[in-house]
Amino acid sequence: MFQNKDMEKKYVIIEKSYVDSVDFKKVIETSSATLRYNLDGTKTIIKFIGEVPTFLSGDKIYSHSEIIETINNPDNGWIDTNE
């Protein structure tokens, strides 16, 4: 099945301190309350489709498989292996 690469979800990990700079009209999340944070609450994941929003310009862009690999690696601080 053909899928337009521009229409695939993309992901960026940002510092919590940067959340106030997010234009929620240009990303999938609707507010800071809908963001997923890492275990220590210092980073979050922003999702978008299409062009990279200007406020995320220069940040590392992850594909779906890359972000899943990142958050499922216990060394990265997104999951607790002691649960």
C-alpha positions in Angstrom: 0.0 0.0 0.0 1.3 3.4 -0.9 1.5 6.0 1.8 2.7 9.6 1.3 5.8 10.1 3.5 4.7 13.7 4.2 1.5 12.4 5.9 3.3 10.0 8.3 3.4 11.0 12.0 6.7 12.4 13.1 8.0 12.9 16.6 10.4 15.2 18.5 11.6 15.0 22.0 11.8 18.3 23.8 12.7 19.6 27.2 9.8 20.3 29.6 11.0 23.9 29.8 10.3 24.3 26.1 6.6 23.3 26.3 5.4 26.9 26.7 6.9 27.5 23.2 4.8 24.8 21.5 2.1 26.1 19.1 -0.5 23.4 19.8 -2.4 24.4 16.6 0.5 22.9 14.6 0.9 19.6 16.4 -1.3 16.6 17.2 -1.4 17.2 21.0 -4.0 19.7 22.1 -2.4 21.2 25.2 0.5 20.6 27.6 -1.9 18.3 29.6 -2.0 15.8 26.7 1.8 15.4 26.5 3.6 12.2 27.5 6.6 12.9 29.8 9.6 10.8 30.6 9.9 9.2 34.1 11.6 12.2 35.7 9.3 14.7 34.0 12.0 16.6 32.2 11.3 15.7 28.6 8.2 15.2 26.5 7.3 14.0 23.0 5.6 16.2 20.4 3.9 14.6 17.4 3.1 16.3 14.1 2.2 15.4 10.5 3.6 17.2 7.4 6.1 19.9 7.5 8.2 20.5 10.6 6.7 23.4 12.6 9.2 26.3 12.8 9.4 26.1 16.6 10.8 22.5 16.2 13.2 23.4 13.5 16.7 22.0 14.2 15.4 19.4 16.6 15.9 15.7 15.9 13.0 14.2 14.0 12.0 10.6 14.8 10.0 8.2 12.7 7.4 6.0 14.5 9.7 3.1 14.7 12.6 5.2 16.0 10.5 6.8 18.7 9.1 3.4 19.8 12.7 2.1 20.0 13.7 5.1 22.0 10.9 5.0 24.6 11.1 1.2 25.0 14.8 1.3 25.8 15.0 1.5 29.7 18.3 3.4 29.5 16.4 6.4 28.0 14.2 7.0 31.0 10.7 6.5 29.5 9.8 3.2 31.0 10.2 1.7 34.4 11.5 -1.9 34.3 10.7 -2.4 38.0 6.9 -2.3 37.5 
